[in-house]
Amino acid sequence: MEELKKFPIGGVHLPEEKHLTTDVPIERMDFPTKVTIPLQMHIGAPCKPIIDEGTEVKRGQKIAENKEELSAAIHASISGVYKGIVTRPGADGTEIDCLLIENTGQKNEEVLMEKDYDTENPQHKDIVDMVRKAGVVGLGGACFPTHIKLSPPDDKPIDTIIINGAECEPYLTVDDRLMQEKTNTLFKGLELIRQAVDAEKGIVASEINKPEAIKAIREEANNWENLEGVPLDTRYPHGAEKHLIKAVLNREVPRRGLPMDVGIIVNNVQTAIKIAEAYFEGRALTDRVLTVSGRGLEKQLNLLVPIGASLQDVIDYAGGIVVDDYYTIVGGPMTGKRVLSHDVPVAKGTSGIVVLSQEEYGDTEKRVCIRCGKCVDVCPMYLPPNRITAFVNNEMFKEAEIAGLNDCIECGACAFVCPAKRPLLRWIQRGKAAN
């Protein structure tokens, strides 16, 4: 029997709740009456509009950009009239600038980018150029501009590409469905990434709680010479890229280092698919698949949503909220952000909208640490969350940093296992913000 890949120390087994949507095919959401598209959906400088108020735009048309390299272009996700810049709440609670487009009934025909290259003979320049033009970023949540990731420094040779299909967060099944429904496109994207950086091989890795996805990627891998599908054990946080690399290739990314330091690039499933769509079809990133789940909703879905649609638009499409007491989370319940406003727009990095009932949410209580050490046992970064949070709560931020505050990947495993129900992750986040 094949030995399952897994990282060696720490991690937890979570209530998965993926059964709510794992068998639900992806469907396209109706185009909303308006979208508010954030001007910053990437690590780097925010974009600036390149159109005037009152301009009619078409879906796929570039509407904002920043000439700085660490940025990603923005395209209209619906056809309509650009009404100017408005503010909306972001998932982190801050106010963000957004481009307002009103859908005035025009057909939502998509504008495609021009291709002036031979698609059958991929070249690094052509791949990177189309990815940059399409505004592709890391769609697992990091939102790092992908065209930069595909151009590593000369002194960082890449030998392996890993597509992160672990999707270890509860409730989320975006990657699961995409690996099942767009398997060939996923492998086309992986092969483009491999060729762009001249890597020897590519791997799609997924946890075994996605049996149909595992079957699909392993069958598709038979059609490719240098690509393979690899099953992982089911443990959180396999989706953290350092732990994924350790599990798949047994390589240790150095502290404060990057995957390219050990010859690897990691990309998200949906990112690889968007790379293929940009290169072969000329499609810009105007929408994304996300999971809409939780027992607070009438329906649980995997949904293709236009960038800039509001959480309320998505929730309404899912039949609305059916409980009195609920908690709305953007992303997954472990690493996502709880939001109080449903005016928050869907951004490129929005992987899910989870509406939990009070019973599902199980809000934590602040109690005294009982010194059990369980948080230390499960920490996949080998840190002492109990010590770090003790320093934070006493405003000893330098000591917290020495103990490993900034090495925490904020997976939340420590808070999940804490028998005293202490909000360890929340305290760590507060410590990082104050440090």
Secondary structure, DSSP 8 states (H G I E B T S, - for coil): ----B--SS--B-----GGGTTT--EEE----SEEEEES--SSSS--EE-S-TT-EE-TT-EEEE-SSSS---EE-SS-EEEEEEEEEE-TTSSEEEEEEEE--S-----------S-TTS--HHHHHHHHHHHT-B-TTTT--BHHHHTS--TTS---EEEEEE---SSS--HHHHHHHHSHHHHHHHHHHHHHHHT-SEEEEEEETT-HHHHHHHHHHHTT-SSEEEEEE---BTTTSHHHHHHHHH-----TT--GGGGTEEEEEHHHHHHHHIIIII-----EEEEEEE-TTBS--EEEEEETT-BHHHHHHHTT-B--SSEEEEES-TTTSEEES-TT-B--TT--EEEEEEHHHH------------HHHHH-TT---HHHHHHHHHTT-HHHHHHTTGGG-----HHHHH-TT---HHHHHHHHHHH-
